[in-house]
Amino acid sequence: MLFLLFALVWAQPQRGSLKKYLSRIQTQSHTPLLVVISPGWNEEDLDPLLSSLWSEGFNLWTLHFPYETQTSASVSADSRNAITSFSQAPIVVSHDFAGSLIVQDIAPVGTIMALALFSSPLNHRCAPALEQALQETDEDELWEMLGDPALRESNPLWRDYIVSLCRNPPRPSIENISMPIWAATSNINNVAPPESIRPFLHPNHTFFRPGPLNLNRIEPNSNEILSHPPTTKILLQWLRRVAR
């Protein structure tokens, strides 16, 4: 697939020079769609998802966090700056705890047209695997148990933030957010099990759980769900409706 990629890079002093990358895949659509990539991941990891979104004709952008900017404060501030840089409210797609942070800090402000989340816990209640892992002294084993290798590659400050969420969970009022929200997770997701998402959605929000109940042959974990074709298909159907 051929596409043109333009990178917009700027730096802002904050305990040194932090670099933020906002990349655009150029298409004919006027609907901006921003993919916020969680710390520890990069564009290549999300290539199947990005290619599918690009094929749908969205004006597609990605926001990636270099290692030195992977703190909760930087992720929140940089996401807010990126979202408000568009001339119209964008659709935002995110995953893991970056998606959780957007729900907590940005979604209530009303600067987003619609929000889609992969494996993003909404109440930050620890999954059983994470609760068990927090008792372990071997950090590598902790992130291996989560089934999310990207977390191991992220900045320790970001990992500390995730641990703090588990021990002192905030309670974002997503039930009161009226904009369209789509959220997906599976029964074997150790980062965001269904009980950390579905009970906290508004009745008008959309929840999808890939796996045998939806006649999916493979039930993806938190790492696999971003490249799971049946889940991507459901997301695209939802995006077509909200982008009209």
N, C-alpha and C positions, 0 to 999 in steps of 0.2 A: 504494500500500500504506500502510495506516494503522498506526502503531505509536507507543508512548509511549517517550520517551527521558528517562532520569533521569541527571543528571551528579553525580558525587561528586568534589569538588575539595578538595584540601588542599595546604598549602605547608610546605616544610621548608627552613630556612636552610642554605645551602651555597654559599659565595662569593656571597651575595645570597639573594634569595627565589626559589626554584624552584617552579613550579607543575606538578602532575601531574594528569592528567585520566583518570578511570576512569568510563566511561559504560556504562549498562546498558539494553538493550532488553528490556522486560518480556514474558515469555511464561509459559505454564503448566508448562513442563518444570522439573524440579528438577536437571537436569544442567547445571552451570555450564560455559560455554565462553567462554574469554577470547581475543580476537583482539589480539595485540600488533602494533601498526602501526609499521613501521620509520621512522626519522627521514627527513624530507623528504616523507612521505606524510601524508594525513589521512583522516578517515572518508569523505569524499565520493569519494575515489579508489577506495575499496574497496566502494562502495555495492552493486554487483552481487553480490559475495561475501557481504556482510553481509545483504542481503535474502534470499539463498538460505538462509543459516544460520538466520535468523529464521523463515523459512517452515517449517523443519524442527522448530520448537518448542523450540529450545535456550534456556536461560537465558543470554542472550548479553550479553557485556560487551566493551568495547574499551578498550585502553590506548594513548593517544596521547602523543607527546613534543613539547611546545612547543619552539621554536627554542633557548631558553636551556638546556634540559635535554638537548640532543642530544650527549652525550658517552658514551663506553663505560661509565664508572663510573655515571652516572645511569641509563642504559638498563638496566644489569644490576641495580642496586639497586631501581629502581622496578618492574621486572618481577618481581623476587623478592618485594617487598612486596605487589604486586597478587596474585600467585599464592597466597601464603600467607594472604591475607585471607579466602579462602573457607572455609566450614566443612567442605567436602570437596574432595579434590584435583580441580582442574578439567581439562578438555581445553583444550589451548592450540593455537591456530593462529597462525603467524607467517610472515614472509617476509623475503627479502633477508638483510642482515647482522644484523638484530635476531634473526632465527631462529637464526643461527649462534652468537650470543652466548648465547642461552638454552641451546642444546646444550652449550656450553662451561662455563657457570657454574652453571646451575640444574638441568638435566635429571638429572645424576648424583646429586642429593640425594634424589630420589624424591618430590618434592612435586607432580608432575604425573601425571594419570591417563593421558593420551595426548597425543602431539605431532604436529601436521601442519605441514609446511614447504613453502613455495613459494620456489623460487630461492634457497635458503640453502646456500652451500657448507659442507661438513662438515670439510674439511681446509684450507680457505682457500688452496688452491693457486691461483695467478693463472690466470685464463682468458687465452688468447693476446691477446685485445683489450686486456685490462687491462695485461698485461706491456708491450705496445706503447705503450699510452697513458701509462704511467708514465715513458716516455722523452720525452714531449712536455712542452714548457714552457707550452703554452696549456691552462689548467685546464678551460676550457669545452669544448675539443675532447676532453679526456680523458673527461669524463662523457658527452659526446655519443657517443663511440665505444662506451661501455658499453651504450648503448640504454636507459638508466634515467634519465629526466629528473628524477625525484624526488631523486636523489643530488645533483644540482646545486643544489637548493633547501635541502639540509640544512646544518647548522652545519659550518663548516670543521673544527672539532675532531672531528666524526664522520667526515668524509672523511679526515682525517689518520689516524684509527684504522683505516679500511679499508686505506689504503696501508701502514700498519705491519703489518697482517695478511699482506699479500702479501709483504712483505720479510722478515718474521720469523714465519712461520706456526706457530701452536700446533697440537697434535695431540690433539684431544678423542677420548676412547675411546668413541665411540658404539656400537662393536660390543658393548660390555659392558653397554649399557643395555637392560634386558629389557622395558620398557614398550612398548606399541604406538607405532610411529612410521610416519608416511606422509610421503613426500617426492616432490616433482614438479619437473621441469625439462625443458627441451627441447634439441635439438641446436643451436639458434641462440641459446641463452642465454649472453650474454657475462659475466653476473655469476656464474652457477653452472652451468657446463657439466656434462654427465652424469658425466664422469670425476672431478669434485670431490665427487660425492655417492654414486653407486651402489656403488663399491668399498668404501665405509666403513660401509655398512649391515649390520646383523645379518640372517641369513637369514630371521628372523621379521618383519622390517620390510617395509614395502610401498613400492615405487618405481614411479612412473608417469611416462612420457615421452610427452607429447602430440605428435602429428604424423602423418605418413603411415603409419608402422608400426602405429599404433593406429586407422587409417582416419579420422583427423581431417583435414578439408580444409585447416585453417589450422594452421601450426606457430607457436605464440606465442613472443615473446621475453620477457625478464625483466619488462618493463612490462605486457605483454598477458596473461600467464598468470593473473593474479589475476581477470580478467574473462572467461576462456576457458570457455564453457559445457561442453564435454566434460570439461575438467579438474575443474570444479566438480562435475559429476555423479559422477565417480569418487570425489572427496573425500566427498561426501554418503553414498555407499554405504558407504565405509569408516567414517565417523562413526556410521552406524546400527549397525554391528556392535560397535564398541568402547564405545558408550554404553549397551548393553543391560544 
